[in-house]
């Protein structure tokens, strides 16, 4: 069986186990979820219905009690009818909740309790109808007796029944939760069992992969590592009919091929070129390379034998040529020595002439430097004069701006003095208004005191009226039915008296607050008058300061006018200085140009002489180099003879090495 088929079977089995486990787990989880939802809906509906019955019965009973009380008051037919209608609405809500509970819960105990509740609510409804008929027929006392005493039996029986139903709902919920927990525990246990089975199957699959795939791959890996190290002695014994068996067969063929190539290489290493290697096919790169290497090696050995014979023949001729070269180089060396001596004397004379021209050039450069320095100083003076003129313009502009600022300051001081005078006048008017306001506030305080006295009087009258109303109530109670209307009027008078007393107290509190505010306002107005007086004094001081500033600004304007006139005179004088400096600058520039021309001429002569001296020195150096070269040629000729002898020895050694190979 192929390895692919084995792996496919293992993967299919593993997938089948996983899908089966997942399907069973999901099915059990869905069943548990559906059961939980069913229990949740049933218990929620039942508990909500019982709770609705409790709240609606309480509301029903309260509305019936309210209905009787409203009917007792009389002249409240609309309110009584509305109250009774609300009671019927709660009764209907109770009946609907009871019907819902009967439809949801099917236990025998719950059904019995719900039937009992139905009987009791019917009895209560019957009593409620009797109460309603008594109210319609104006039998209020009988209606109150029926509502408070007659229906005690059904009213007292309903609440215990509802409490038992609440307990049943709680028990049902607890049992449902226990069932859900049991289902969850069973699902968890099943999941653990399925997981263990799946783990066992995975372990079995891993063992199969280890035995049928990993083990032979490790064996082939070890053989491949040994091949990489050059060891071809290992044997591959693994056999199978799958892909790994085919791979083992290929490994054995490769090892056989490498063994044959190793034998050919071993023969070449021993010098035996008589073994002829052969390639396995057109794509055998290594085989073709070994064949080509074997052929090229045979050709190289043959060529080396021929070259050895040629080297032996040429070594003798090379020794003769080296002797002739040594004699010729000695004659060339003597002629070069004479030429070098004459060239040295010529170079010395040219160097003395060049030194004299250097002194002349230095003198001319000093003159040019002095002239340049003078020209630079003149230019510096001209630059300083330009800066001075720029500064004069800046000073002139600053003086002009100072004149404008002085005029503006004088005008601002005058306007400020006028504004201060107007401010003083306005503050005088404010002081008058403040005094008048203080007097008006004081008068308001006196009026508020009178209002407070009036409020106190009203409070006393209200107290007396309240006492009279109480006495009237007492007398009306003594009169019985005949004094009932008078009692109602007395009660209304008492309420009006209490309200009047309360309002009088509120007015008194308001008057006291107004009086405190008036006192604070009087104090604030007095402080305002003091601040106004202080402001008037400061205004007088400010007016005096502005008058002094106006005088000082006038004096500064006069001084600025004198400064402006002085600057104009200085401008006229600086123009004459500027013309003189420009003439001096022109003369200095002419002198500098002449000095530069002389320096350039002397530099050209010096360069020419230095060029001749350099040529002479180069000639001397060249002769020395030629002499040195001839000496080196002589030495090289001797070395060449020595190398020829060494080459002869190498050729002999090469013949010995080539003779070891068998062609």
C-alpha positions in Angstrom: 0.0 0.0 0.0 1.2 3.5 -0.9 2.2 5.9 1.9 -0.3 8.4 0.6 -3.1 5.8 1.1 -1.9 5.0 4.6 -1.9 8.6 5.6 -5.3 9.2 3.9 -6.8 6.3 5.9 -5.5 7.6 9.2 -6.7 11.1 8.4 -10.1 9.8 7.4 -10.5 7.8 10.6 -9.4 10.7 12.7 -11.8 13.0 10.9 -14.7 10.5 11.4 -14.0 10.2 15.1 -13.8 14.0 15.5 -17.0 14.6 13.5 -18.9 11.9 15.4 -17.8 13.3 18.8 -18.7 16.9 17.7 -22.2 15.8 16.4 -23.0 13.9 19.6 -21.8 16.8 21.8 -23.7 19.4 19.8 -26.9 17.2 19.9 -26.8 16.8 23.7 -26.1 20.5 24.1 -29.0 21.4 21.9 -31.3 19.1 23.8 -30.2 20.6 27.1 -30.7 24.1 25.7 -34.2 23.3 24.5 -35.1 21.8 27.8 -33.7 24.8 29.7 -35.6 27.2 27.5 -38.9 25.2 28.0 -38.4 25.2 31.7 -37.5 28.9 31.8 -40.6 29.9 29.8 -42.9 27.7 31.8 -41.6 28.7 35.3 -41.3 32.4 34.3 -44.9 32.5 33.1 -46.2 30.7 36.2 -44.2 32.9 38.6 -45.2 36.0 36.8 -48.8 35.0 36.8 -48.8 34.3 40.6 -47.0 37.6 41.2 -49.6 39.4 39.1 -52.4 37.7 41.1 -50.9 38.9 44.3 -50.5 42.5 43.2 -53.9 42.7 41.4 -55.7 41.2 44.4 -54.2 43.8 46.8 -55.1 46.5 44.3 -58.6 45.1 43.9 -59.2 45.0 47.6 -57.8 48.5 48.1 -60.0 49.9 45.4 -63.1 48.3 46.9 -62.2 49.8 50.3 -61.7 53.2 48.6 -65.0 52.8 46.8 -66.9 52.4 50.1 -65.1 55.4 51.7 -65.8 57.6 48.7 -69.4 56.6 48.7 -69.6 57.5 52.4 -68.5 61.1 51.8 -71.5 61.7 49.5 -71.8 64.0 46.5 -68.8 62.1 44.9 -70.7 59.8 42.4 -68.2 60.4 39.6 -65.2 59.5 41.8 -67.0 56.5 43.2 -67.8 55.2 39.8 -64.2 55.7 38.6 -62.9 53.9 41.7 -65.3 51.0 41.2 -64.3 50.8 37.5 -60.6 50.6 38.5 -61.5 47.8 41.0 -63.2 45.8 38.2 -60.1 46.3 36.1 -57.9 44.8 38.8 -60.4 41.9 39.2 -60.1 41.2 35.4 -56.3 41.3 35.6 -56.5 38.8 38.5 -58.7 36.4 36.5 -56.4 36.6 33.4 -53.3 35.8 35.5 -55.2 32.9 37.1 -56.1 31.6 33.7 -52.4 31.8 32.5 -51.2 29.9 35.6 -53.8 27.2 35.1 -52.7 26.8 31.4 -48.9 26.6 32.3 -48.7 24.3 35.4 -50.1 20.8 35.2 -49.1 19.3 38.6 -52.0 18.0 40.7 -51.2 20.1 43.7 -50.9 23.3 41.7 -54.2 22.6 39.9 -56.0 22.0 43.2 -54.6 25.3 44.7 -55.6 27.2 41.5 -59.1 25.8 41.7 -59.3 26.8 45.3 -58.1 30.3 44.4 -60.8 30.4 41.6 -63.5 29.5 44.1 -62.3 32.1 46.7 -62.1 34.9 44.1 -65.6 34.0 42.9 -66.8 34.3 46.5 -65.0 37.6 46.9 -66.6 38.9 43.6 -70.0 37.9 44.9 -69.4 40.0 48.0 -68.1 42.8 45.9 -71.3 42.8 43.8 -73.4 42.9 47.1 -71.3 45.9 48.2 -71.9 47.7 44.9 -75.6 47.1 45.1 -75.7 48.5 48.6 -73.8 51.6 47.5 -76.2 52.1 44.6 -79.2 51.8 47.0 -77.5 54.2 49.4 -77.0 51.5 52.1 -73.6 52.8 52.9 -73.4 51.3 56.4 -74.3 47.8 55.1 -71.8 48.2 52.2 -69.0 49.1 54.7 -70.0 46.2 56.9 -69.9 43.8 54.0 -66.5 45.1 52.7 -64.8 45.1 56.1 -66.4 42.1 57.8 -68.5 40.1 55.4 -65.8 39.2 52.9 -63.1 38.3 55.4 -63.4 34.6 54.7 -62.4 34.7 50.9 -60.0 37.6 51.5 -58.1 35.8 54.2 -58.1 32.5 52.3 -56.7 33.8 49.0 -53.4 35.1 50.3 -52.2 31.7 51.9 -53.2 30.0 48.6 -51.1 32.5 46.6 -48.2 32.0 49.0 -48.4 28.2 48.4 -48.4 28.8 44.7 -45.3 30.9 45.0 -43.6 28.1 46.9 -44.6 25.6 44.2 -43.1 27.9 41.5 -39.9 28.1 43.5 -39.8 24.3 43.9 -40.5 23.8 40.2 -37.7 26.2 39.3 -35.3 24.4 41.7 -36.2 21.0 40.3 -35.8 22.3 36.8 -32.3 23.7 37.6 -31.4 20.3 39.1 -32.5 18.6 35.9 -30.5 21.0 33.8 -27.4 20.4 36.0 -27.8 16.6 35.6 -28.1 17.0 31.8 -25.0 19.2 31.8 -23.1 16.7 34.0 -24.0 13.9 31.6 -22.9 16.0 28.6 -19.6 16.8 30.3 -19.0 13.1 31.1 -19.8 12.1 27.5 -17.4 14.8 26.3 -14.6 13.5 28.6 -15.2 9.9 27.3 -15.2 11.0 23.7 -12.0 13.1 24.3 -10.3 10.0 25.8 -11.3 7.9 22.9 -10.1 10.5 20.5 -6.8 10.8 22.3 -6.3 7.0 22.2 -7.0 7.0 18.5 -4.6 10.0 17.9 -1.9 8.1 19.9 -2.5 5.0 17.7 -2.3 7.2 14.6 1.0 8.8 15.8 2.4 5.3 16.5 1.5 4.2 13.0 3.1 7.3 11.5 6.2 6.7 13.7 6.5 3.1 12.7 5.6 3.2 9.0 7.0 6.7 8.0 9.3 8.3 10.6 11.5 5.2 11.4 12.5 4.5 7.7 13.0 8.2 7.1 15.4 8.4 10.1 17.3 5.3 8.7 17.7 7.0 5.3 18.7 10.3 7.0 21.5 8.5 8.8 22.8 7.0 5.5 22.6 10.4 3.8 24.6 12.0 6.7 27.3 9.3 6.2 27.3 9.9 2.5 27.8 13.6 3.1 30.8 12.7 5.2 32.2 10.5 2.4 31.3 7.1 3.9 29.8 4.8 1.2 30.1 1.6 3.2 26.6 1.7 4.8 23.9 -0.7 3.5 20.2 0.2 3.1 18.2 -2.9 4.2 14.7 -1.3 4.4 12.2 -2.6 1.8 8.6 -1.7 1.3 6.1 -1.3 -1.5 5.3 2.3 -0.8 7.1 5.5 -1.6 9.6 5.0 1.2 10.5 1.6 -0.3 11.1 3.3 -3.6 13.2 5.9 -1.9 15.3 3.2 -0.2 15.8 1.5 -3.7 17.0 4.8 -5.1 19.4 5.3 -2.2 20.9 1.8 -2.9 21.4 2.7 -6.6 22.9 6.1 -5.7 25.4 4.4 -3.3 26.4 1.9 -6.0 27.0 4.8 -8.4 29.1 6.6 -5.9 31.1 3.5 -5.2 32.0 3.1 -8.9 33.0 6.8 -9.1 35.1 6.3 -6.0 37.0 3.5 -7.6 37.8 5.6 -10.7 39.0 8.5 -8.4 41.1 6.1 -6.4 42.9 4.8 -9.5 43.6 8.3 -10.7 45.0 9.2 -7.3 47.4 6.2 -7.6 48.6 7.4 -11.0 46.8 4.7 -13.0 45.2 6.5 -16.0 44.6 3.2 -17.9 41.1 2.8 -16.3 38.5 4.4 -18.6 35.4 5.7 -16.8 32.0 5.8 -18.4 28.9 7.9 -17.8 25.5 6.4 -16.9 23.6 8.5 -19.4 23.3 11.9 -21.1 22.1 13.5 -17.8 25.0 12.0 -15.7 26.8 15.2 -14.9 29.2 13.7 -12.4 30.1 10.8 -14.8 30.7 13.1 -17.8 32.8 15.4 -15.5 35.0 12.4 -14.4 35.4 11.3 -18.1 36.4 14.8 -19.1 38.8 15.1 -16.1 40.4 11.8 -17.0 40.9 12.8 -20.6 42.2 16.3 -19.7 44.6 14.8 -17.1 46.1 12.5 -19.8 46.5 15.4 -22.1 48.2 17.5 -19.4 50.6 14.8 -18.5 51.6 14.4 -22.1 52.1 18.1 -22.6 54.2 18.3 -19.4 56.5 15.6 -20.7 57.1 17.6 -24.0 57.6 20.8 -22.0 60.2 19.2 -19.8 62.3 18.3 -22.9 62.1 21.9 -24.2 63.1 23.4 -20.9 66.3 21.3 -20.8 67.3 22.6 -24.3 66.6 26.3 -23.5 68.4 26.5 -20.1 71.9 26.4 -21.8 71.0 29.3 -24.2 69.7 31.3 -21.3 73.0 31.0 -19.4 75.0 32.4 -22.4 72.6 35.3 -22.8 73.0 36.3 -19.2 76.8 36.5 -19.5 76.6 38.8 -22.5 74.1 41.1 -20.7 76.4 41.6 -17.7 79.3 42.9 -19.9 77.1 45.4 -21.8 75.6 46.9 -18.6 79.1 47.6 -17.2 80.1 49.8 -20.2 76.7 51.7 -20.0 77.3 52.5 -16.3 80.7 54.2 -17.0 79.2 56.6 -19.7 76.3 57.6 -17.5 78.5 58.6 -14.6 80.3 61.2 -16.8 77.0 62.7 -18.0 75.7 63.0 -14.4 78.7 65.1 -13.3 78.2 67.7 -16.1 74.5 68.0 -15.4 75.2 68.6 -11.7 77.4 71.6 -12.4 74.8 73.2 -14.7 72.1 72.8 -12.1 74.1 74.5 -9.4 74.5 77.7 -11.5 70.8 77.9 -12.3 69.9 77.6 -8.7 72.1 80.7 -7.8 70.3 82.7 -10.5 66.9 81.6 -9.2 67.8 82.7 -5.6 68.7 86.2 -6.9 65.3 86.5 -8.7 63.5 85.3 -5.5 65.1 88.2 -3.6 63.9 90.7 -6.3 60.4 89.2 -6.2 60.3 89.5 -2.4 61.2 93.2 -2.5 58.5 93.9 -5.2 55.9 91.9 -3.2 56.7 94.1 -0.1 56.1 97.2 -2.1 52.8 95.7 -3.4 51.8 94.7 0.1 52.4 98.2 1.5 50.4 99.7 -1.3 47.6 97.2 -0.7 47.6 98.0 3.0 47.4 101.7 2.3 44.5 101.1 -0.2 42.7 98.9 2.4 43.1 101.6 5.1 41.8 104.3 2.7 38.8 102.0 1.9 38.3 101.4 5.6 38.2 105.2 6.2 35.8 105.5 3.3 33.6 102.7 4.8 33.7 104.3 8.2 32.7 107.7 6.7 29.8 105.9 4.9 28.8 104.4 8.2 29.0 107.8 9.9 26.8 109.3 7.2 24.3 106.4 7.7 24.4 107.1 11.4 23.8 110.8 10.8 20.8 110.0 8.7 19.5 107.7 11.4 20.1 110.5 14.0 18.3 113.0 11.7 15.3 110.6 11.3 15.3 110.0 15.1 15.4 113.7 15.8 12.5 114.2 13.3 10.5 111.5 15.0 11.3 113.0 18.4 9.9 116.3 17.3 6.7 114.6 16.1 6.5 112.6 19.4 7.1 115.8 21.4 4.2 117.5 19.6 2.0 114.4 20.1 3.0 114.2 23.8 2.1 117.9 24.3 -1.2 117.4 22.5 -1.9 114.2 24.6 -1.1 116.1 27.8 -3.5 118.8 26.9 -6.2 116.3 26.0 -5.5 114.4 29.2 -5.8 117.5 31.3 -9.2 118.3 29.7 -10.4 114.7 30.3 -9.3 114.9 34.0 -11.3 118.1 34.4 -14.3 116.5 32.8 -13.9 113.4 35.1 -13.8 115.7 38.1 -17.0 117.3 37.0 -18.6 113.9 36.5 -17.5 112.7 39.9 -19.0 115.8 41.5 -22.3 114.9 39.9 -21.9 111.2 41.0 -21.4 112.4 44.6 -24.7 114.4 44.4 -26.6 111.4 43.0 -25.0 109.1 45.7 -26.2 111.4 48.5 -29.7 111.6 47.0 -29.8 107.8 46.7 -28.7 107.3 50.3 -31.5 109.6 51.5 -34.1 107.6 49.3 -32.8 104.3 50.8 -33.1 105.6 54.3 -36.7 106.7 53.6 -37.3 103.1 52.2 -36.1 101.7 55.4 -38.6 103.7 57.4 -41.5 102.6 55.2 -40.4 99.0 55.5 -40.6 99.3 59.3 -44.2 100.6 59.0 -45.0 97.6 56.8 -43.5 95.3 59.4 -45.8 96.7 62.0 -48.8 96.2 59.8 -47.8 92.6 59.2 -47.6 92.0 62.9 -51.1 93.4 63.4 -52.3 91.1 60.6 -50.7 88.1 62.4 -52.4 89.0 65.7 -55.8 89.3 63.9 -55.2 85.9 62.3 -54.5 84.3 65.7 -57.7 85.8 67.2 -59.6 84.5 64.1 -58.2 81.0 64.6 -59.3 81.0 68.3 -62.8 82.1 67.2 -62.9 79.3 64.6 -62.0 76.7 67.2 -64.7 78.0 69.5 -67.2 77.8 66.7 -66.3 74.2 66.0 -66.8 73.3 69.6 -70.3 75.0 69.6 -71.2 73.3 66.3 -70.2 69.9 67.8 -72.5 70.6 70.7 -75.4 71.5 68.4 -75.1 68.1 66.6 -76.8 67.7 63.2 -78.1 71.3 63.3 -74.6 72.8 63.7 -72.9 70.6 61.0 -73.0 73.3 58.3 -71.8 75.9 60.8 -68.9 73.6 61.7 -67.9 73.4 58.0 -67.9 77.2 57.8 -65.9 77.6 61.0 -63.4 75.1 59.7 -62.9 77.1 56.5 -62.5 80.3 58.6 -59.9 78.6 60.7 -58.0 77.5 57.6 -58.2 81.0 56.2 -56.9 82.4 59.5 -54.0 80.0 59.5 -53.1 80.9 55.9 -53.3 84.6 56.8 -51.1 84.1 59.8 -48.6 82.2 57.7 -48.6 84.9 55.0 -48.1 87.6 57.6 -45.1 85.7 58.9 -43.7 85.5 55.3 -44.3 89.3 54.9 -42.5 89.9 58.2 -39.5 87.8 57.0 -39.5 89.7 53.7 -39.6 93.1 55.5 -36.7 92.0 57.7 -34.7 91.0 54.7 -35.5 94.3 53.0 -34.5 96.2 56.1 -31.1 94.3 56.2 -30.6 95.0 52.5 -31.4 98.7 53.1 -28.8 98.9 55.9 -26.2 97.3 53.6 -27.1 99.7 50.8 -26.7 102.7 53.1 -23.3 101.5 54.2 -22.3 100.9 50.5 -23.5 104.4 49.5 -21.4 105.9 52.3 -18.4 104.0 51.1 -19.2 105.1 47.6 -19.2 108.8 48.7 -15.8 108.3 50.3 -14.4 106.7 47.2 -15.8 109.6 45.1 -14.1 112.1 47.3 -10.8 110.2 47.1 -11.2 110.1 43.3 -11.7 113.8 43.2 -8.5 114.4 45.2 -6.6 112.0 42.8 -8.1 113.9 39.8 -6.8 117.2 41.1 -3.3 115.6 41.6 -3.4 114.1 38.0 -4.4 117.5 36.5 -1.3 119.1 38.2 0.9 116.3 37.0 -0.3 116.7 33.4 0.3 120.4 33.4 3.9 119.8 34.6 4.3 117.2 31.9 3.1 119.6 29.2 5.7 122.1 30.2 8.5 119.5 30.2 7.5 118.3 26.7 7.7 121.9 25.4 11.3 122.2 26.7 12.2 118.8 25.1 10.8 120.0 21.8 13.1 123.1 21.9 16.2 121.0 22.6 15.3 118.6 19.7 15.2 121.6 17.3 18.7 122.6 18.4 19.9 119.0 17.8 18.4 118.9 14.3 20.2 122.1 13.3 23.5 120.8 14.6 23.1 117.6 12.5 22.5 119.6 9.3 25.8 121.5 9.9 27.6 118.2 10.4 26.3 116.8 7.1 27.8 119.8 5.2 31.2 119.2 6.8 31.2 115.4 6.2 30.8 115.9 2.4 34.2 117.6 2.1 35.9 114.8 4.1 34.3 112.2 1.8 35.7 113.9 -1.4 39.3 113.9 0.1 39.2 110.2 1.0 38.0 109.3 -2.5 41.0 111.0 -4.1 43.5 109.2 -1.7 41.8 105.9 -2.5 42.3 106.4 -6.2 46.0 107.1 -5.8 46.5 104.1 -3.6 44.8 101.8 -6.1 47.1 103.1 -9.0 50.2 102.4 -6.9 48.9 98.9 -6.0 48.3 98.0 -9.7 51.9 99.1 -10.7 53.4 97.0 -7.8 51.4 94.0 -8.9 52.7 94.2 -12.5 56.3 94.3 -11.3 55.7 91.3 -9.0 54.2 89.4 -11.9 57.2 90.1 -14.2 59.7 89.0 -11.6 57.6 85.9 -10.9 57.7 84.9 -14.6 61.5 85.3 -14.8 61.9 83.3 -11.6 59.6 80.5 -12.9 61.6 80.3 -16.1 64.9 79.9 -14.2 63.4 77.4 -11.8 62.1 75.5 -14.8 65.6 75.3 -16.3 67.0 74.2 -12.9 64.3 71.6 -12.6 65.1 70.3 -16.1 68.7 70.0 -15.1 67.9 68.2 -11.9 65.6 65.9 -13.8 68.4 65.1 -16.3 70.7 64.4 -13.4 68.1 62.2 -11.8 67.4 60.4 -15.1 71.1 59.7 -15.5 71.2 58.3 -12.0 68.2 56.2 -12.7 69.7 54.9 -15.9 72.9 54.1 -13.9 70.8 52.4 -11.3 68.8 50.6 -14.0 72.0 49.3 -15.6 73.2 48.1 -12.3 69.9 46.3 -11.7 70.1 44.8 -15.2 73.5 43.4 -14.3 72.2 42.0 -11.1 69.2 40.7 -12.9 71.4 38.9 -15.4 73.2 37.2 -12.6 69.9 36.3 -11.0 68.7 35.0 -14.4 71.6 32.7 -14.6 70.8 31.4 -11.1 67.1 30.9 -12.0 68.1 29.1 -15.2 70.0 26.6 -13.0 66.9 26.3 -10.7 64.7 25.8 -13.7 66.9 23.0 -14.9 66.4 21.3 -11.5 62.6 21.8 -11.7 62.5 20.3 -15.1 64.3 17.2 -13.9 61.9 16.9 -10.9 58.9 17.3 -13.3 60.2 14.5 -15.5 60.4 12.3 -12.4 56.7 13.1 -11.5 55.3 12.6 -15.0 57.1 9.2 -15.3 54.9 8.0 -12.4 51.7 8.2 -14.5 50.8 5.3 -16.7 49.2 6.5 -20.0 
